[in-house]
Amino acid sequence: MPRNRHRFQTPPPADPIAAARDSSLALRLNIGFFLRQLSVFVVMDLLLVGLATAGIFLYAENRCADVVDMVNVRGVPSEDALAWMEASDYTITRLDREPEGHSAASSWLPTSWPETWEGLRSWNLSSYYTIEMPNDGQPYAITVDLSGIFTGLYWAGVVILICQGLSLITNLFRSGRSIQKVLRPIQDLAAAAARLNSMAHMSRREIESLAGELDKIDAAHLDSRIDLPPTQKELRSLAQSINQLMDRVNQAYSAQMRFVSDASHELRTPIAVIQGYAALLDRWGKTDPEALQESIDAIRGEAASMERLVEQLLFLARGDNDSQPVKMETIDLTDLAGEVLREEEMIHPERIFLPRWGEDPVSIYADPGLIKQVLRILMDNSLKYSPPQGRIYLRVREGGDNARITVQDEGMGISPEGIPHIFERFYRTDQSRDRKTGGTGLGLSIAKWIVERHGGWFEVVSRPEVGTRITVVLPVCQKEERVS
């Protein structure tokens, strides 16, 4: 059967992520753009209606003022003149009653129309505008025909509304396509996350391929035909964050695979030794006391090494899961250092230890068992990687808000390129001496987790063939904490 391969391709439009995106963000953006353009058109239309209304009023008033000037010069025309006035856009009619209509304050009339300010007005802007003048007891009315102007403005308004409607519909589809282009990186990122979530296992090559695909999905490559405006920096930040996340996932996956490989290698050696001696016992050890004792000692030693390795692996696993118990209390660092020093002097009486600290206590708030484990790890490393005649220095001092524990040896030292890696799991500065020293390469990783859990850090200075100085920096207790 052919082997299944994961292919990183954009999902079809029926993908639920794409559907959710189309029905939520894209729809809201479309509606927002549509309503924004519609509001602009409504404001423009209201402004045009206001301008048209004011223009009709101004035209009618100006026309009536001209007619009043003519009446003042020639008098009110007779009924015989109505025939030729009907051919124009105004009519003058004698009144046998008092003028009726709405009065107009002279404040809003232009200074060029003083003749019409006493008139009473009535109007229907779609057909007429009438001013009735008192004329010293001989009233008359001036009616201006507005139907022609209104009809022209009406059809002009219809044309504007049709153009606005077509513009709304066109821009609706155009903005939809633009939104699709803008949201394409988000869709690709969501699809990549969905693929990552649906895969039960991903190889290193697949993770690198996915990281490469995500690296191409950034705001600078939304569309090769469109220049990226500064307003799309959110998409660029999103893509960069996803790329950085994938880098961390890749690093974590690589570290996990390396950790499993190294742990398997460390366990494979003692298991092979135990199996070898078991085969030796099966062949000759039953009757040979020397072979029997050698096999027992070797199996016991390898079992002890496996036990230490498993305990360290369990410690790191609990630390990674944040389930390692940490019991904090106020302790004197000088007392703890003295206790570790006495134990090391008892175990290695042939070695030279040079302690240095003052009589005043150095109080810190920490787990005494874990801090003691850090000191043991540092002391053991100094003993393993320094010659028998080499001296081991142990110093404790307080400076400012921090306490410093320094372990220094006169051993083989660490190369500059190896210092950044000494806290990595299963890393050894001298691979040729791993079986001789009996180390697993996990001690400094455990020490690093403990120190960081207490809010501290390491300072490492080393020179090849001169020695190594490792300093643990931990926060000290304040005076009020010491009193309590």
Secondary structure, DSSP 8 states (H G I E B T S, - for coil): ------------TT-HHHHHHIIIIIHHHHHHHHHHHHHHHHHHHHHHHHHHHHHHHHHHHHHHHHHHHHHHHH-S--GGGHHHHHTTTEEEEE-SS---SEE--GGGS-TT-GGGTT-EEEEETTTEEEEEE--TT--EEEEEE-HHHHHHHHHHHHHHHHHHHHHHHHHHHHHHHHHHHHHHHHHHHHHHHHHHHH-S---HHHHHHHHHHHHH-SGGGS-TTS---GGGHHHHHHHHHHHHHHHHHHHHHHHHHHHHHHHHHHHHHHHHHHHHHHHHIIIIITT-HHHHHHHHHHHHHHHHHHHHHHHHHHHHHHHHTT-S----EEEEHHHHHHHHHHHHHHH-TTSEEEEE--SS--EEEE-HHHHHHHHHHHHHHHHHTS-TT-EEEEEEEEETTEEEEEEE--SS---TTTGGGTTSTT--S-GGGHHHHT--S-HHHHHHHHHHHTT-EEEEEEETTTEEEEEEEEEB--HHHHH-
